[in-house]
Amino acid sequence: MEIRFTYETKYGAFSDALILPDDHTFTESELTSMKEQRRDNWVAYIDSTQVDNTTEEQITEEVSESTVEETPQDTEPTP
């Protein structure tokens, strides 16, 4: 028995299927839980592989906008 399902996620549609024996004994609640777990694992995987798309220009702007307070350092050598 093949139970196909699709969920809408923040990354678009996630489609998958549960392949089970015809005489499986899972309840509707257990099947829903398995489907949601697959969806959640897929979303977590996509989340973990996202690349930071910050450009060099954006980084330069952020650095130039921030103010760095310098503290004078003792420059005399220690005897």
C-alpha positions as CSV (number, residue, x, y, z in Angstrom):
1,M,0.0,0.0,0.0
2,E,1.3,3.4,-0.9
3,I,0.0,6.5,0.9
4,R,1.0,9.6,-1.0
5,F,0.9,13.0,0.7
6,T,1.9,16.6,0.1
7,Y,2.4,19.5,2.6
8,E,3.0,23.1,1.8
9,T,6.1,24.5,3.6
10,K,8.0,27.7,3.6
11,Y,10.1,26.2,0.9
12,G,7.2,25.1,-1.3
13,A,5.5,21.8,-1.6
14,F,6.9,18.7,0.1
15,S,5.6,15.4,-1.5
16,D,6.4,12.0,-0.2
17,A,4.8,8.6,0.3
18,L,4.6,5.9,3.0
19,I,5.0,2.4,1.6
20,L,3.3,0.0,4.0
21,P,2.1,-3.6,3.8
22,D,-1.6,-3.9,2.9
23,D,-2.4,-5.3,6.3
24,H,-0.6,-2.6,8.4
25,T,-2.1,-1.7,11.7
26,F,-1.2,1.9,12.1
27,T,-4.0,4.3,13.2
28,E,-4.8,7.5,11.3
29,S,-3.1,9.4,14.1
30,E,0.1,7.3,13.7
31,L,0.1,7.8,10.0
32,T,-0.4,11.5,10.3
33,S,2.5,11.6,12.8
34,M,4.8,9.7,10.4
35,K,3.9,12.1,7.6
36,E,4.5,15.2,9.7
37,Q,7.8,13.8,10.9
38,R,9.0,13.3,7.4
39,R,8.0,16.8,6.5
40,D,9.6,18.3,9.6
41,N,12.9,16.4,8.9
42,W,12.9,17.7,5.4
43,V,12.4,21.3,6.5
44,A,15.1,20.9,9.2
45,Y,17.5,19.6,6.6
46,I,16.8,22.5,4.2
47,D,17.1,25.0,7.1
48,S,20.5,23.5,8.0
49,T,21.9,23.8,4.4
50,Q,20.9,27.5,3.8
51,V,23.7,29.7,2.7
52,D,24.2,33.2,4.0
53,N,23.6,35.3,1.0
54,T,25.0,38.5,2.5
55,T,27.1,40.2,-0.1
56,E,30.5,41.8,0.5
57,E,28.9,45.2,-0.1
58,Q,26.3,44.6,2.6
59,I,29.1,43.6,5.0
60,T,31.2,46.6,4.2
61,E,28.2,48.9,4.8
62,E,27.4,47.3,8.1
63,V,31.0,47.7,9.3
64,S,31.3,51.3,8.1
65,E,28.0,52.1,9.9
66,S,29.1,50.7,13.2
67,T,31.3,52.9,15.4
68,V,34.2,51.3,17.1
69,E,35.5,53.1,20.1
70,E,39.3,52.7,20.5
71,T,40.9,52.8,23.9
72,P,44.5,54.1,24.1
73,Q,47.0,51.4,24.9
74,D,50.2,51.8,26.9
75,T,52.9,51.8,24.3
76,E,55.9,52.1,26.6
77,P,57.9,48.9,26.9
78,T,57.9,47.2,30.2
79,P,61.3,47.3,31.9
